[in-house]
Amino acid sequence: MQHNRIAIFGRVFNTSISPFIETLFTFLESKKIEVVIHQEFYDYLLSTTICPKNLKTFRDNSDLPTDIDFLLSLGGDGTMLAAVSIIRDSGIPVAGINFGRLGFLANIPKESIEKALDKIINKQYSIQKRTLLSVHSDNKELFGKDNFALNDITVFRFDSSSMITVNAMIDNELLNSYWADGLIIATPTGSTAYSLSCGGPIIMPGSGNFVITPISPHNLNVRPIVVSADMTLTLKIESRTDKYILSCDSKSETLTTDTEITIRKAPFEINLIRLQDDSYFGTLREKLLWGIDVRNY
């Protein structure tokens, strides 16, 4: 069956992107593909660029049609993370067109919109399943129904005055009491994000692991540790201010130190659309400038 209905999600962008948006809609119209578009994004498009009027819209996961073939995210990796909150456990495949710099998640260049969509419409792609993390607490609801992360779940100190102590237990066994600015628990997808900048390893998607990376630990011997994705991690925080910050991808909440949190693998995965000529290692080399002699730049 040909793709005949897709969803589009995006966020505010630089006006230089308008021609690419127009190219996208012209292409979809020529292929007679029905479009359902995120209401907020659509309102923005109608005021800034040339796009079809009277498109059907959706606001969030609750009114996202279930019979769409895939969701197209327009923007960078941050937009893709926001799109994950809309897709949730629906299993709808997602592809990302990158309007910024090269992305790990949104890796279709804006110049290749027509070529890439042609391939997706003709099913010339594979699905790459990406694991998510979920976070829970017995005495407080966290992030409503958005208590999952594709990149990482992180605890930070509340203010800039002093470090926090993060007592971390894996499957009821003490891992470590981290005296640090915070602790990142990252998926393989998130291993190339915040965790990497704090000295964590790169983990290939599908490895069946998570990585626990301390942020500026007081004890310099404390290193990132790769753990099984089947573990249950419990964190209890000690802080002078009796508060700490919990972030879940781009969302964050301030919690009191009597809020113990449990982190484990989420009960669903995200289906990323990967084109046949798309290479994870190619993106890695390009994004991280591997193999380039920086003395020439």
DRENDO-88157 format. One record per residue (C-alpha): chain; residue in one letter; residue number from 0; x, y, z. Coordinates in nm, 2 decimals. Each point is the difference from the previous one (the first is absolute). Layout:
residues N
  unit  code  pos      px      py      pz
     A     A  NUM       X       Y       Z
...
END
This chain:
residues 297
  unit  code  pos      px      py      pz
     A     M    0    0.00    0.00    0.00
     A     Q    1    0.13    0.34   -0.09
     A     H    2    0.04    0.26    0.27
     A     N    3   -0.29    0.24   -0.03
     A     R    4   -0.03    0.17    0.33
     A     I    5    0.28    0.15    0.21
     A     A    6    0.03    0.22    0.31
     A     I    7    0.23    0.31    0.01
     A     F    8    0.15    0.14    0.32
     A     G    9    0.24    0.30    0.03
     A     R   10    0.10    0.30    0.20
     A     V   11    0.08    0.37   -0.07
     A     F   12    0.29    0.03   -0.25
     A     N   13    0.21    0.26   -0.18
     A     T   14   -0.17    0.16   -0.29
     A     S   15    0.27   -0.12   -0.24
     A     I   16   -0.16   -0.34    0.04
     A     S   17   -0.33    0.11   -0.17
     A     P   18    0.10   -0.11   -0.35
     A     F   19    0.06   -0.36    0.12
     A     I   20   -0.34    0.00    0.17
     A     E   21   -0.16    0.11   -0.32
     A     T   22    0.19   -0.27   -0.19
     A     L   23   -0.13   -0.26    0.25
     A     F   24   -0.37    0.10   -0.04
     A     T   25    0.03    0.02   -0.38
     A     F   26    0.15   -0.35   -0.01
     A     L   27   -0.27   -0.15    0.23
     A     E   28   -0.27    0.16   -0.20
     A     S   29    0.14   -0.14   -0.33
     A     K   30    0.00   -0.35    0.16
     A     K   31   -0.36    0.05    0.12
     A     I   32    0.10   -0.07    0.36
     A     E   33   -0.24    0.10    0.27
     A     V   34    0.17    0.21    0.28
     A     V   35   -0.10    0.03    0.37
     A     I   36    0.20    0.28    0.16
     A     H   37    0.08    0.11    0.36
     A     Q   38   -0.24    0.29    0.08
     A     E   39    0.26    0.23    0.16
     A     F   40    0.25   -0.05   -0.28
     A     Y   41   -0.27    0.05   -0.26
     A     D   42   -0.11    0.33    0.15
     A     Y   43    0.37    0.11   -0.02
     A     L   44    0.03   -0.12   -0.36
     A     L   45   -0.31    0.18   -0.11
     A     S   46    0.14    0.33    0.13
     A     T   47    0.35   -0.04   -0.14
     A     T   48    0.01   -0.21   -0.32
     A     I   49   -0.20   -0.12   -0.30
     A     C   50   -0.18   -0.32    0.09
     A     P   51   -0.33   -0.17   -0.07
     A     K   52   -0.31    0.14    0.18
     A     N   53   -0.26   -0.22    0.18
     A     L   54    0.23   -0.29    0.09
     A     K   55   -0.12   -0.24    0.27
     A     T   56    0.18    0.06    0.33
     A     F   57    0.08   -0.18    0.33
     A     R   58    0.11    0.15    0.34
     A     D   59    0.17   -0.29    0.18
     A     N   60    0.00   -0.38    0.04
     A     S   61   -0.36   -0.01    0.09
     A     D   62   -0.13    0.12   -0.34
     A     L   63    0.28   -0.13   -0.22
     A     P   64   -0.16   -0.23   -0.26
     A     T   65    0.10   -0.36    0.04
     A     D   66   -0.03   -0.07   -0.38
     A     I   67    0.29    0.21   -0.11
     A     D   68    0.29   -0.16   -0.18
     A     F   69    0.28    0.20    0.17
     A     L   70    0.07    0.32    0.18
     A     L   71    0.24    0.25   -0.16
     A     S   72    0.19    0.22    0.25
     A     L   73    0.13    0.33   -0.15
     A     G   74    0.29    0.14    0.20
     A     G   75    0.30   -0.13    0.19
     A     D   76    0.05   -0.27    0.26
     A     G   77   -0.18    0.21    0.26
     A     T   78   -0.31    0.00   -0.22
     A     M   79    0.03   -0.38   -0.04
     A     L   80    0.00   -0.04    0.38
     A     A   81   -0.31    0.22    0.03
     A     A   82   -0.16   -0.22   -0.28
     A     V   83    0.06   -0.31    0.22
     A     S   84   -0.24    0.14    0.26
     A     I   85   -0.27    0.02   -0.26
     A     I   86    0.07   -0.35   -0.15
     A     R   87    0.05   -0.17    0.34
     A     D   88   -0.10   -0.37   -0.02
     A     S   89   -0.20    0.02   -0.32
     A     G   90    0.28   -0.17   -0.20
     A     I   91   -0.04    0.26   -0.28
     A     P   92    0.34    0.02   -0.19
     A     V   93    0.17    0.34    0.01
     A     A   94    0.24    0.17   -0.24
     A     G   95    0.18    0.32    0.06
     A     I   96    0.09    0.27   -0.26
     A     N   97    0.28    0.21    0.14
     A     F   98   -0.03    0.38   -0.03
     A     G   99    0.31    0.07    0.22
     A     R  100    0.34   -0.16    0.02
     A     L  101    0.05   -0.37   -0.06
     A     G  102   -0.20   -0.21    0.25
     A     F  103    0.02   -0.35    0.13
     A     L  104   -0.38   -0.05    0.01
     A     A  105   -0.12    0.25   -0.26
     A     N  106    0.25   -0.09   -0.27
     A     I  107   -0.17    0.06   -0.33
     A     P  108    0.16    0.32   -0.14
     A     K  109   -0.25    0.27   -0.10
     A     E  110    0.14    0.01   -0.35
     A     S  111   -0.10   -0.37   -0.05
     A     I  112   -0.37    0.03    0.10
     A     E  113   -0.15   -0.12   -0.33
     A     K  114    0.25   -0.28   -0.05
     A     A  115   -0.04   -0.13    0.36
     A     L  116   -0.38    0.02    0.01
     A     D  117   -0.01   -0.18   -0.33
     A     K  118    0.19   -0.29    0.15
     A     I  119   -0.21    0.00    0.32
     A     I  120   -0.33    0.00   -0.21
     A     N  121    0.14   -0.30   -0.20
     A     K  122    0.09   -0.17    0.33
     A     Q  123    0.38    0.00   -0.08
     A     Y  124    0.09    0.03    0.36
     A     S  125    0.06   -0.21    0.31
     A     I  126   -0.14    0.05    0.35
     A     Q  127    0.26    0.05    0.28
     A     K  128   -0.15   -0.06    0.34
     A     R  129    0.12    0.24    0.28
     A     T  130   -0.03   -0.07    0.37
     A     L  131   -0.13    0.25    0.24
     A     L  132    0.03    0.06    0.38
     A     S  133   -0.29    0.05    0.23
     A     V  134    0.00    0.16    0.35
     A     H  135   -0.24   -0.05    0.29
     A     S  136   -0.04    0.10    0.36
     A     D  137   -0.22   -0.17    0.26
     A     N  138   -0.10    0.33    0.16
     A     K  139   -0.03    0.24   -0.30
     A     E  140   -0.12   -0.01   -0.35
     A     L  141    0.29    0.10   -0.23
     A     F  142   -0.06    0.18   -0.33
     A     G  143   -0.36   -0.12   -0.03
     A     K  144   -0.01   -0.25   -0.29
     A     D  145    0.33    0.13   -0.14
     A     N  146    0.22   -0.18    0.25
     A     F  147    0.22   -0.16   -0.26
     A     A  148    0.32    0.11   -0.18
     A     L  149    0.17   -0.09   -0.33
     A     N  150    0.33    0.16    0.09
     A     D  151    0.05    0.02    0.38
     A     I  152   -0.15    0.04    0.35
     A     T  153    0.22    0.22    0.21
     A     V  154    0.01    0.13    0.36
     A     F  155    0.17    0.33    0.07
     A     R  156    0.08    0.21    0.31
     A     F  157   -0.27    0.26    0.06
     A     D  158    0.22    0.31    0.02
     A     S  159    0.36    0.09   -0.07
     A     S  160    0.12   -0.01    0.37
     A     S  161    0.08   -0.36    0.07
     A     M  162    0.02   -0.35   -0.14
     A     I  163   -0.26   -0.27    0.07
     A     T  164    0.04   -0.36    0.10
     A     V  165   -0.17   -0.25   -0.22
     A     N  166   -0.04   -0.34    0.16
     A     A  167   -0.05   -0.24   -0.29
     A     M  168   -0.12   -0.36    0.04
     A     I  169   -0.02   -0.25   -0.29
     A     D  170   -0.24   -0.28    0.06
     A     N  171    0.01    0.08    0.37
     A     E  172    0.38   -0.02    0.02
     A     L  173    0.20    0.32    0.07
     A     L  174    0.18    0.12   -0.31
     A     N  175    0.15    0.32    0.15
     A     S  176   -0.07    0.31    0.19
     A     Y  177    0.09    0.27   -0.26
     A     W  178    0.12    0.33    0.15
     A     A  179   -0.04    0.22   -0.31
     A     D  180   -0.20    0.27   -0.18
     A     G  181   -0.23   -0.27   -0.13
     A     L  182   -0.04   -0.33   -0.17
     A     I  183   -0.10   -0.08   -0.36
     A     I  184   -0.17   -0.33   -0.09
     A     A  185    0.01   -0.02   -0.38
     A     T  186   -0.13   -0.24   -0.26
     A     P  187    0.23   -0.10   -0.30
     A     T  188   -0.18    0.28   -0.19
     A     G  189    0.08    0.25    0.28
     A     S  190    0.36   -0.13    0.03
     A     T  191    0.11    0.25   -0.27
     A     A  192   -0.18    0.30    0.18
     A     Y  193    0.05    0.14    0.35
     A     S  194    0.16   -0.33    0.13
     A     L  195    0.28    0.03   -0.27
     A     S  196    0.08    0.36    0.10
     A     C  197    0.05   -0.13    0.36
     A     G  198    0.25   -0.27   -0.11
     A     G  199   -0.24   -0.29   -0.06
     A     P  200    0.06   -0.26   -0.27
     A     I  201   -0.18   -0.02   -0.33
     A     I  202   -0.24   -0.30    0.00
     A     M  203   -0.13   -0.14   -0.33
     A     P  204   -0.39   -0.01   -0.02
     A     G  205   -0.13   -0.35    0.06
     A     S  206    0.28   -0.09    0.24
     A     G  207   -0.24   -0.08    0.29
     A     N  208    0.18    0.24    0.24
     A     F  209   -0.04    0.33    0.18
     A     V  210    0.28    0.21    0.13
     A     I  211    0.02    0.18    0.34
     A     T  212    0.22    0.31   -0.03
     A     P  213    0.09    0.23    0.30
     A     I  214    0.00    0.37   -0.06
     A     S  215    0.32    0.16    0.14
     A     P  216    0.05   -0.26    0.28
     A     H  217    0.20    0.11    0.30
     A     N  218    0.19   -0.33    0.00
     A     L  219    0.19   -0.01   -0.33
     A     N  220    0.02   -0.38    0.01
     A     V  221   -0.37   -0.03   -0.06
     A     R  222   -0.06   -0.09   -0.36
     A     P  223   -0.30   -0.06   -0.23
     A     I  224   -0.13   -0.36    0.02
     A     V  225   -0.19   -0.19   -0.27
     A     V  226   -0.28   -0.21    0.15
     A     S  227   -0.26   -0.24   -0.14
     A     A  228   -0.32    0.15   -0.13
     A     D  229   -0.19   -0.26    0.21
     A     M  230    0.11    0.15    0.33
     A     T  231   -0.21    0.21    0.24
     A     L  232    0.18    0.30    0.13
     A     T  233   -0.11    0.18    0.32
     A     L  234    0.13    0.34    0.09
     A     K  235   -0.02    0.17    0.34
     A     I  236    0.13    0.36    0.01
     A     E  237    0.16    0.19    0.29
     A     S  238    0.04    0.37   -0.03
     A     R  239    0.06    0.30    0.23
     A     T  240   -0.30    0.18   -0.15
     A     D  241   -0.23   -0.31    0.03
     A     K  242   -0.08    0.04   -0.37
     A     Y  243    0.13   -0.13   -0.33
     A     I  244   -0.09    0.03   -0.37
     A     L  245   -0.11   -0.30   -0.21
     A     S  246    0.01    0.02   -0.37
     A     C  247   -0.16   -0.23   -0.26
     A     D  248    0.14    0.09   -0.34
     A     S  249   -0.11    0.37   -0.03
     A     K  250   -0.25    0.00    0.29
     A     S  251    0.10    0.07    0.36
     A     E  252   -0.15    0.01    0.34
     A     T  253    0.13    0.12    0.34
     A     L  254   -0.04   -0.28    0.27
     A     T  255    0.06   -0.02    0.37
     A     T  256    0.26   -0.24    0.12
     A     D  257   -0.26   -0.23    0.16
     A     T  258   -0.10   -0.09   -0.35
     A     E  259    0.17   -0.32   -0.09
     A     I  260    0.00   -0.09   -0.37
     A     T  261    0.01   -0.32   -0.20
     A     I  262    0.13   -0.02   -0.35
     A     R  263   -0.04   -0.29   -0.24
     A     K  264   -0.04   -0.09   -0.36
     A     A  265   -0.33    0.14   -0.14
     A     P  266   -0.26   -0.26   -0.10
     A     F  267    0.00    0.12   -0.37
     A     E  268    0.25    0.09   -0.26
     A     I  269    0.01    0.28   -0.27
     A     N  270    0.02   -0.11   -0.36
     A     L  271    0.25    0.22   -0.19
     A     I  272   -0.01    0.00   -0.38
     A     R  273    0.34   -0.06   -0.14
     A     L  274    0.07    0.03   -0.38
     A     Q  275    0.21   -0.26   -0.17
     A     D  276    0.29    0.23   -0.06
     A     D  277   -0.01    0.13    0.36
     A     S  278    0.29   -0.10    0.22
     A     Y  279    0.02    0.04    0.38
     A     F  280    0.38   -0.01   -0.02
     A     G  281    0.01    0.25   -0.29
     A     T  282   -0.21    0.24    0.21
     A     L  283    0.23   -0.06    0.30
     A     R  284    0.32    0.07   -0.21
     A     E  285   -0.15    0.31   -0.15
     A     K  286   -0.16    0.14    0.32
     A     L  287    0.31   -0.06    0.22
     A     L  288    0.25    0.09   -0.27
     A     W  289    0.17   -0.34    0.03
     A     G  290    0.29   -0.06   -0.24
     A     I  291    0.05    0.36   -0.08
     A     D  292    0.33    0.16    0.07
     A     V  293   -0.10    0.31    0.19
     A     R  294    0.34    0.16   -0.06
     A     N  295   -0.13    0.07   -0.35
     A     Y  296   -0.29    0.22    0.13
END
